[in-house]
């Protein structure tokens, strides 16, 4: 089958949806890729940038996307799909190489992506030039059916969190970010930061009273059965925001805590009391760094995912889930 690797435009929106439907039916966890109007709008405003393998007839047989949440934080790359007829052709790597080049052209120092634990090759490939910074348990719904590699596991699967730096700046001379290093998970955060080579000035959290009121917002992803609480300011009432998140029935909950707050340890302890545990360190998020915590439905979650790389293996062993 003849195809060209292209940066997709609004004219490709319907073809992108068709590609996901052919491969995943209606089971893909990101609902955006079933909505051609929304894809078209986001391609137009630049918050979504897609690269695809396009045939002469205009059919998209391979796809990967860059999602830009905020111009001041690393984008997320993913949403990789390859037509079953193209399996084993190396098409995914070609699409990924073009998307990575695009990301570098835009001036980003790096990007985040989430390799699934169900694909050992993807995990191994992710650390050739990237670095694991976390492990999200239960992130992949069990009913996801890729029709290419069918998992025999009936439980929700894990995904690693990988940061891949790009050669857009000299990290050894770039200004260091200042972040408060939480006591919980500090060893893993410092290890990841050192391995990547990012410059950080680690500050010590203090026990001073936080703000009276937290600023936080929950985003819900129904097809993924995920609720994520993004905290932008840590207040004394954070317990209430955490408890309120549980009003949404989900198999997986996450909390993103800003590491520019001296009260981060107070927030972590509140989350631990509610049953959360370490998920990952997101460098450069929220114009600084973010600590992500997670809580999963243990009955639905594969708590012993097949992990290929040392960092994720060590993290899982430490979590003792």
C-alpha positions as CSV (number, residue, x, y, z in Angstrom):
1,X,0.0,0.0,0.0
2,X,1.4,3.4,-1.0
3,X,1.2,6.3,1.4
4,X,2.9,9.5,2.3
5,X,3.7,10.9,5.8
6,X,1.9,14.2,6.2
7,X,1.1,16.8,8.7
8,X,-2.7,16.6,8.7
9,X,-5.1,19.5,8.2
10,X,-8.8,20.2,8.8
11,X,-9.6,18.4,5.5
12,X,-8.4,15.2,7.1
13,X,-10.7,15.2,10.1
14,X,-13.2,12.7,8.8
15,X,-10.4,10.4,7.6
16,X,-8.9,10.5,11.1
17,X,-12.2,9.4,12.7
18,X,-12.5,6.6,10.0
19,X,-9.1,5.4,10.9
20,X,-9.9,5.1,14.6
21,X,-13.2,3.4,13.9
22,X,-11.6,0.8,11.6
23,X,-9.0,-0.1,14.2
24,X,-10.8,0.4,17.6
25,X,-14.5,0.2,16.7
26,X,-16.1,2.4,19.4
27,X,-13.8,1.4,22.2
28,X,-11.0,3.9,22.0
29,X,-10.7,5.8,25.3
30,X,-10.3,9.3,23.9
31,X,-13.7,10.5,22.7
32,X,-12.2,13.3,20.6
33,X,-11.2,11.0,17.9
34,X,-14.9,10.1,17.2
35,X,-15.9,13.7,16.6
36,X,-14.8,15.0,13.3
37,X,-16.2,18.5,14.0
38,X,-14.2,18.8,17.2
39,X,-11.0,17.4,15.5
40,X,-11.4,20.0,12.7
41,X,-11.8,22.8,15.2
42,X,-8.8,21.8,17.2
43,X,-6.6,21.3,14.2
44,X,-7.7,24.8,13.1
45,X,-6.8,26.5,16.4
46,X,-3.6,24.5,16.8
47,X,-4.4,22.8,20.1
48,X,-4.2,19.5,18.2
49,X,-1.5,18.7,15.6
50,X,-1.7,15.4,13.9
51,X,0.6,13.5,11.6
52,X,-0.7,10.7,9.5
53,X,0.2,8.1,6.8
54,X,-2.2,9.0,4.0
55,X,-2.9,6.9,0.9
56,X,-3.4,8.2,-2.6
57,X,-7.2,7.9,-2.0
58,X,-7.0,10.1,1.1
59,X,-7.4,7.3,3.6
60,X,-5.5,7.7,6.9
61,X,-3.8,4.4,7.7
62,X,-1.6,5.6,10.6
63,X,-1.9,8.5,13.0
64,X,-0.2,10.2,16.0
65,X,-1.2,13.5,17.6
66,X,0.3,16.3,19.6
67,X,-2.0,17.8,22.2
68,X,-1.2,21.3,23.4
69,X,-2.9,22.1,26.6
70,X,-0.8,25.2,27.4
71,X,1.9,26.9,25.3
72,X,4.0,27.1,28.5
73,X,4.1,23.4,29.2
74,X,5.3,20.4,27.3
75,X,2.8,19.0,24.9
76,X,1.5,15.4,25.1
77,X,2.2,13.1,22.2
78,X,0.2,9.9,21.6
79,X,-3.1,8.7,20.2
80,X,-1.1,6.3,18.0
81,X,-3.1,4.1,15.7
82,X,-2.0,1.9,12.8
83,X,-4.3,0.2,10.3
84,X,-4.2,-3.6,10.9
85,X,-3.1,-4.2,7.3
86,X,0.0,-2.0,8.0
87,X,1.1,-3.9,11.1
88,X,4.9,-4.6,11.2
89,X,5.7,-2.0,8.5
90,X,7.4,0.4,10.8
91,X,4.8,3.0,9.9
92,X,4.3,4.1,13.5
93,X,7.9,5.0,13.9
94,X,7.8,7.1,10.7
95,X,4.7,9.0,11.8
96,X,6.3,9.5,15.3
97,X,9.5,10.8,13.8
98,X,7.7,13.5,11.8
99,X,5.6,14.5,14.8
100,X,8.7,14.7,17.0
101,X,10.3,17.0,14.4
102,X,7.3,19.2,14.4
103,X,7.4,19.4,18.2
104,X,11.0,20.5,18.0
105,X,10.2,23.1,15.3
106,X,7.7,24.7,17.7
107,X,10.5,25.2,20.2
108,X,9.3,22.8,22.9
109,X,12.1,21.5,25.1
110,X,10.5,18.1,25.4
111,X,7.2,16.3,25.4
112,X,5.2,13.8,27.6
113,X,3.8,10.5,26.3
114,X,2.2,7.5,27.8
115,X,3.3,4.1,26.5
116,X,1.0,1.3,27.4
117,X,2.2,-1.6,29.5
118,X,0.5,-4.0,27.1
119,X,3.1,-3.3,24.4
120,X,6.6,-4.3,25.5
121,X,8.2,-3.0,22.2
122,X,6.7,0.5,22.8
123,X,7.9,0.6,26.4
124,X,11.5,-0.4,25.3
125,X,11.5,2.1,22.4
126,X,10.2,4.9,24.7
127,X,13.5,5.1,26.7
128,X,15.8,5.1,23.8
129,X,15.8,8.9,23.9
130,X,13.1,9.4,26.7
131,X,13.0,8.9,30.4
132,X,10.3,7.4,32.6
133,X,9.0,9.8,35.2
134,X,5.9,7.9,36.4
135,X,3.5,5.0,36.2
136,X,-0.3,5.4,35.8
137,X,-2.1,2.3,36.9
138,X,-5.5,1.5,35.5
139,X,-5.2,4.2,32.8
140,X,-6.2,2.0,29.9
141,X,-9.7,0.7,30.0
142,X,-10.0,-3.1,29.8
143,X,-12.5,-2.9,26.9
144,X,-10.1,-1.1,24.6
145,X,-9.9,-3.4,21.6
146,X,-7.1,-2.5,19.1
147,X,-7.8,-5.4,16.8
148,X,-4.0,-5.6,16.3
149,X,-2.8,-6.9,19.6
150,X,-5.6,-8.3,21.6
151,X,-4.8,-8.4,25.4
152,X,-5.9,-11.4,27.3
153,X,-6.1,-9.3,30.4
154,X,-9.6,-8.4,31.3
155,X,-8.5,-5.7,33.8
156,X,-7.6,-2.1,33.2
157,X,-4.0,-1.7,32.1
158,X,-1.2,0.6,33.1
159,X,0.7,3.2,31.1
160,X,4.2,4.6,31.9
161,X,4.7,8.3,31.9
162,X,7.7,9.3,29.7
163,X,9.4,12.7,29.3
164,X,11.4,13.0,26.1
165,X,13.7,16.0,25.9
166,X,14.4,17.6,22.6
167,X,17.6,19.3,21.4
168,X,16.1,22.8,21.3
169,X,18.3,24.2,24.1
170,X,21.4,23.4,26.2
171,X,19.9,22.0,29.4
172,X,23.2,22.5,31.2
173,X,23.1,26.3,30.8
174,X,19.3,26.8,30.8
175,X,17.8,28.6,33.8
176,X,16.9,26.2,36.6
177,X,13.3,26.0,37.8
178,X,12.6,26.3,41.5
179,X,10.3,23.7,42.8
180,X,9.3,22.5,46.3
181,X,10.3,18.9,46.6
182,X,7.7,16.8,48.5
183,X,9.0,14.4,51.0
184,X,6.8,11.7,49.5
185,X,8.4,10.3,46.3
186,X,11.4,12.6,46.5
187,X,13.9,9.9,45.7
188,X,12.1,9.1,42.4
189,X,11.6,12.7,41.4
190,X,15.3,13.6,42.0
191,X,16.4,10.4,40.2
192,X,14.3,11.2,37.2
193,X,15.4,14.8,37.1
194,X,19.1,13.7,37.3
195,X,18.7,11.1,34.5
196,X,17.1,13.6,32.2
197,X,19.6,16.3,33.0
198,X,17.1,19.1,33.8
199,X,18.2,21.9,36.0
200,X,16.3,22.3,39.3
201,X,16.6,24.3,42.4
202,X,14.9,22.1,45.0
203,X,13.2,24.0,47.8
204,X,12.0,22.5,51.1
205,X,8.3,22.6,51.8
206,X,7.3,24.2,55.1
207,X,4.5,23.6,57.5
208,X,3.1,27.1,57.4
209,X,-0.6,27.4,57.0
210,X,-1.8,27.2,53.4
211,X,-4.3,29.5,51.9
212,X,-7.8,29.4,53.3
213,X,-9.3,28.2,50.0
214,X,-8.0,25.9,47.4
215,X,-8.3,26.5,43.7
216,X,-9.0,23.3,41.9
217,X,-11.0,21.9,39.0
218,X,-12.0,18.4,38.2
219,X,-11.9,17.2,34.6
220,X,-13.8,14.0,33.7
221,X,-13.0,11.6,30.8
222,X,-16.0,9.3,30.6
223,X,-14.7,6.9,28.0
224,X,-11.6,6.4,30.1
225,X,-13.5,6.3,33.4
226,X,-11.0,8.9,34.7
227,X,-11.5,11.9,36.9
228,X,-8.5,14.3,37.4
229,X,-8.4,17.1,39.9
230,X,-6.0,19.9,38.9
231,X,-5.0,22.0,41.8
232,X,-3.7,25.4,41.0
233,X,-3.6,26.7,44.6
234,X,-3.3,24.6,47.8
235,X,-5.7,25.6,50.6
236,X,-6.7,24.4,54.0
237,X,-9.9,23.0,52.5
238,X,-8.2,20.7,49.9
239,X,-9.8,17.6,51.6
240,X,-13.2,18.9,50.5
241,X,-12.1,19.2,46.9
242,X,-10.6,15.7,47.0
243,X,-13.8,14.3,48.5
244,X,-15.9,16.2,46.0
245,X,-14.1,14.5,43.2
246,X,-15.3,11.2,44.4
247,X,-18.9,12.3,43.6
248,X,-17.9,11.3,40.1
249,X,-17.9,7.5,39.7
250,X,-14.7,6.5,38.0
251,X,-12.3,3.5,37.9
252,X,-9.3,5.9,38.1
253,X,-8.8,9.1,40.0
254,X,-5.8,11.5,39.7
255,X,-4.7,14.6,41.5
256,X,-2.2,17.1,40.0
257,X,-0.4,19.2,42.6
258,X,1.6,22.3,41.9
259,X,5.2,22.0,43.0
260,X,5.6,25.8,43.2
261,X,3.6,25.8,46.5
262,X,5.5,25.5,49.9
263,X,2.3,23.7,51.2
264,X,2.7,20.7,48.8
265,X,3.4,18.3,51.7
266,X,0.2,19.4,53.4
267,X,-1.7,18.6,50.1
268,X,0.1,15.2,49.7
269,X,-0.8,14.1,53.2
270,X,-4.5,15.0,52.5
271,X,-4.4,12.9,49.4
272,X,-2.7,10.0,51.1
273,X,-5.4,10.0,53.8
274,X,-8.0,9.7,51.0
275,X,-6.2,6.6,49.6
276,X,-4.1,8.2,46.8
277,X,-0.5,7.2,46.1
278,X,2.4,8.3,43.9
279,X,1.8,8.4,40.1
280,X,4.5,10.6,38.6
281,X,6.5,13.8,38.2
282,X,5.5,16.0,35.3
283,X,8.4,18.4,34.6
284,X,7.5,21.8,33.1
285,X,3.8,21.4,33.7
286,X,1.7,24.3,35.1
287,X,4.6,26.7,34.3
288,X,6.7,24.7,36.7
289,X,6.5,21.1,37.9
290,X,3.5,18.9,38.9
291,X,3.3,16.0,41.2
292,X,0.6,13.6,40.1
293,X,-1.0,11.2,42.5
294,X,-3.5,8.4,41.7
295,X,-6.2,6.2,43.2
296,X,-7.6,3.2,41.3
297,X,-10.4,0.6,41.6
298,X,-8.3,-2.3,42.6
299,X,-10.9,-4.9,41.5
300,X,-10.8,-3.5,38.0
301,X,-7.1,-2.8,37.7
302,X,-4.1,-4.9,36.7
303,X,-1.8,-4.3,39.7
304,X,1.0,-6.3,38.3
305,X,1.6,-4.9,34.8
306,X,4.4,-6.2,32.6
307,X,6.9,-3.5,32.9
308,X,10.1,-3.5,30.7
309,X,12.3,-0.7,32.1
310,X,14.1,-0.3,35.5
311,X,12.5,3.0,36.6
312,X,8.9,1.8,36.2
313,X,9.8,-1.6,37.8
314,X,11.4,0.1,40.8
315,X,8.5,2.5,41.2
316,X,5.9,-0.4,41.1
317,X,8.0,-2.3,43.7
318,X,8.0,0.8,46.0
319,X,4.3,1.3,45.7
320,X,3.6,-2.2,46.8
321,X,0.2,-2.2,45.4
